[in-house]
Amino acid sequence: MGCGRVGSTLARSLEDRDHTVSIIDSDPDAFRRLGPGFNGDKVAGMGFDQEVLEKAGIRRADAFAAVSSGDNSNIIAARVARETFGIQQVVARIYDPGRAEVYQRLGITTVATVKWTADQVLRRLLPAGAEPDFRDPSGTIRVDQVPVPQAWIGHRTVAFQEQSRSRIAWIDRLGEGMLPSRESVLQEGDYLHLVIREADAEHAYAVLTAGPEEH
């Protein structure tokens, strides 16, 4: 939802990666930002209106991004996508950082426009591991940004690192970065920035998905 600079960039980036995209905007003229090469659906209307979302194909969607220019519209649309249509991968663009923390607690990933770009939104929409944040020139080391799954909540970061053969460079928690210590415990809503050897990436994601191995 939203075909401004961020929304149009995000839509083209997803389509360039062979994803099927629908984009919603209340102003039909905004779709001109997409350019003539955009093949996705363009739906004029309010992105929190259930009928508009249905027309855009929300029931077939794997992810939803609310990146219009209004905080209220973005949050309402994000909550409708998550709570009414059951979309798990939902991101909302928030201008007011004070409100962002509140919505994080509601389980909606928020992205502050001052700090982030469409590229970060893209990485949060795509499945974990699909798009590394960084690869070193040799292709040996990668940095991935992943949400903490339910199975790891309440477990120590050191246990995750040992079992996954990765290192947590830092954690995004409630809109702020933190460096983990040996006593740090993973919390709901955390985003991990993992440093992984490319050869160990498949193993790391298997451990992330399976949860901790209890001893």
C-alpha positions as CSV (number, residue, x, y, z in Angstrom):
1,M,0.0,0.0,0.0
2,G,1.4,3.3,-1.1
3,C,3.0,4.2,-4.4
4,G,5.3,7.0,-3.3
5,R,9.0,6.8,-3.7
6,V,9.5,4.0,-1.2
7,G,6.4,2.0,-2.4
8,S,7.2,2.3,-6.1
9,T,10.9,1.3,-5.5
10,L,9.8,-1.6,-3.3
11,A,7.3,-2.8,-5.9
12,R,9.9,-2.7,-8.8
13,S,12.5,-4.4,-6.6
14,L,10.2,-7.3,-5.7
15,E,9.1,-7.7,-9.4
16,D,12.8,-7.7,-10.4
17,R,13.2,-10.7,-8.1
18,D,10.3,-12.5,-9.9
19,H,7.7,-11.9,-7.2
20,T,4.1,-11.1,-8.2
21,V,3.1,-7.7,-6.9
22,S,-0.1,-5.7,-6.4
23,I,0.2,-2.0,-5.4
24,I,-2.6,0.1,-3.9
25,D,-2.8,3.9,-3.8
26,S,-5.7,6.3,-3.3
27,D,-4.3,8.5,-6.1
28,P,-4.3,6.8,-9.5
29,D,-1.7,9.3,-10.8
30,A,0.8,7.9,-8.3
31,F,1.1,4.7,-10.4
32,R,3.1,6.7,-13.0
33,R,6.1,6.3,-10.7
34,L,6.2,2.6,-11.5
35,G,7.1,3.2,-15.1
36,P,5.9,1.3,-18.2
37,G,7.8,-1.9,-17.4
38,F,5.8,-2.7,-14.3
39,N,3.6,-5.8,-14.8
40,G,1.8,-6.0,-11.5
41,D,-1.7,-5.1,-10.5
42,K,-2.4,-1.4,-9.8
43,V,-5.5,-0.9,-7.6
44,A,-6.9,2.6,-6.8
45,G,-8.4,2.9,-3.3
46,M,-7.7,3.0,0.4
47,G,-5.4,0.3,1.4
48,F,-7.2,-0.4,4.7
49,D,-10.5,-1.1,2.9
50,Q,-11.1,-4.8,2.9
51,E,-12.8,-4.7,-0.5
52,V,-9.8,-2.9,-2.0
53,L,-7.4,-5.4,-0.4
54,E,-9.5,-8.3,-1.8
55,K,-9.4,-6.7,-5.2
56,A,-5.6,-6.5,-4.9
57,G,-5.4,-10.2,-4.1
58,I,-4.7,-10.1,-0.3
59,R,-6.0,-13.7,0.1
60,R,-3.1,-15.0,-2.2
61,A,-0.5,-12.8,-0.6
62,D,2.6,-14.0,1.3
63,A,3.5,-10.5,2.6
64,F,2.1,-7.0,2.9
65,A,3.9,-3.6,3.2
66,A,2.1,-0.4,4.3
67,V,4.3,2.4,3.1
68,S,1.9,5.3,2.4
69,S,2.6,8.8,3.8
70,G,0.3,8.4,6.8
71,D,1.1,6.6,10.0
72,N,-2.6,6.0,10.9
73,S,-3.4,4.6,7.4
74,N,-0.3,2.4,7.5
75,I,-1.1,0.9,10.9
76,I,-4.8,0.3,10.2
77,A,-3.9,-1.4,6.9
78,A,-1.2,-3.5,8.5
79,R,-3.5,-4.6,11.3
80,V,-6.3,-5.5,8.8
81,A,-3.8,-7.5,6.7
82,R,-2.5,-9.4,9.8
83,E,-5.6,-9.8,11.9
84,T,-8.3,-10.1,9.3
85,F,-6.5,-11.9,6.5
86,G,-3.8,-13.7,8.5
87,I,-0.8,-12.3,6.7
88,Q,2.3,-13.1,8.8
89,Q,4.9,-11.0,7.0
90,V,3.6,-7.5,7.5
91,V,5.7,-4.3,7.6
92,A,4.4,-0.8,8.4
93,R,6.3,2.5,7.7
94,I,6.0,4.8,10.7
95,Y,7.2,8.4,10.8
96,D,6.8,8.9,14.5
97,P,9.4,6.7,16.3
98,G,7.5,7.1,19.6
99,R,4.6,5.2,18.1
100,A,6.7,2.6,16.4
101,E,7.6,0.9,19.7
102,V,3.9,0.5,20.6
103,Y,3.1,-1.2,17.3
104,Q,6.2,-3.4,17.6
105,R,4.6,-4.7,20.8
106,L,1.5,-5.5,18.8
107,G,3.6,-7.8,16.6
108,I,3.8,-5.5,13.6
109,T,7.2,-4.8,12.2
110,T,7.7,-1.0,11.9
111,V,10.2,0.8,9.8
112,A,11.2,4.4,10.5
113,T,11.7,6.3,7.2
114,V,14.5,8.4,8.7
115,K,16.6,5.3,9.4
116,W,15.7,2.8,6.7
117,T,15.1,2.5,3.0
118,A,13.0,0.4,0.7
119,D,15.9,-2.1,0.7
120,Q,15.5,-2.9,4.4
121,V,11.7,-3.2,3.9
122,L,12.4,-5.7,1.1
123,R,14.6,-7.9,3.3
124,R,11.9,-8.0,6.0
125,L,9.3,-9.1,3.5
126,L,11.2,-11.8,1.8
127,P,11.6,-15.3,3.5
128,A,14.6,-15.5,5.9
129,G,17.8,-16.1,4.1
130,A,16.5,-15.1,0.6
131,E,18.4,-11.9,0.5
132,P,21.6,-11.5,2.6
133,D,22.4,-7.9,3.8
134,F,26.0,-8.4,2.8
135,R,28.5,-10.9,1.3
136,D,32.2,-10.4,1.5
137,P,34.1,-10.2,-1.8
138,S,35.2,-13.8,-1.6
139,G,31.6,-15.0,-1.1
140,T,32.7,-16.9,2.1
141,I,30.9,-14.8,4.7
142,R,27.4,-13.3,4.7
143,V,25.4,-11.1,7.0
144,D,21.7,-11.9,7.3
145,Q,18.9,-10.1,9.1
146,V,16.3,-12.6,10.5
147,P,13.4,-12.4,13.0
148,V,13.6,-14.6,16.1
149,P,11.2,-17.5,15.7
150,Q,8.9,-18.5,18.5
151,A,10.9,-21.6,19.3
152,W,14.0,-19.5,20.3
153,I,12.2,-16.9,22.4
154,G,13.5,-17.0,26.0
155,H,16.7,-18.9,25.1
156,R,20.2,-17.5,25.5
157,T,22.0,-16.0,22.5
158,V,25.1,-18.0,23.3
159,A,23.1,-21.2,22.9
160,F,21.8,-20.1,19.5
161,Q,25.3,-19.2,18.3
162,E,26.8,-22.5,19.4
163,Q,24.1,-24.6,17.8
164,S,23.8,-22.6,14.6
165,R,27.5,-22.1,14.0
166,S,26.8,-18.4,13.5
167,R,27.6,-15.1,15.4
168,I,25.1,-12.5,16.4
169,A,26.7,-9.2,15.4
170,W,23.8,-7.2,17.0
171,I,20.1,-7.4,17.7
172,D,17.4,-4.9,16.7
173,R,15.1,-4.7,19.7
174,L,12.2,-2.2,19.8
175,G,13.8,0.0,17.3
176,E,17.2,0.2,18.9
177,G,20.4,-1.8,18.3
178,M,22.0,-3.8,21.1
179,L,25.1,-6.0,21.4
180,P,24.4,-9.4,23.0
181,S,26.4,-10.6,26.0
182,R,26.8,-14.2,27.3
183,E,23.7,-13.6,29.5
184,S,21.5,-12.1,26.8
185,V,18.2,-13.8,26.2
186,L,16.2,-13.7,22.9
187,Q,12.9,-11.8,23.1
188,E,9.8,-11.7,20.9
189,G,10.2,-9.1,18.1
190,D,14.0,-9.3,18.0
191,Y,15.7,-9.1,14.7
192,L,19.1,-10.8,14.6
193,H,22.0,-9.7,12.4
194,L,23.8,-13.0,11.9
195,V,27.4,-13.4,10.6
196,I,27.5,-16.8,8.9
197,R,29.9,-18.7,6.7
198,E,28.2,-19.4,3.4
199,A,28.9,-23.1,3.8
200,D,27.0,-23.1,7.2
201,A,24.0,-21.0,6.1
202,E,21.8,-24.0,5.4
203,H,22.6,-25.5,8.8
204,A,22.1,-22.1,10.6
205,Y,18.6,-21.7,9.1
206,A,17.7,-25.3,9.9
207,V,18.6,-24.7,13.5
208,L,16.7,-21.4,13.5
209,T,13.6,-23.1,12.2
210,A,13.9,-26.3,14.4
211,G,14.5,-24.5,17.7
212,P,17.0,-25.3,20.4
213,E,18.4,-28.7,21.0
214,E,17.9,-29.3,24.7
215,H,20.7,-31.0,26.7
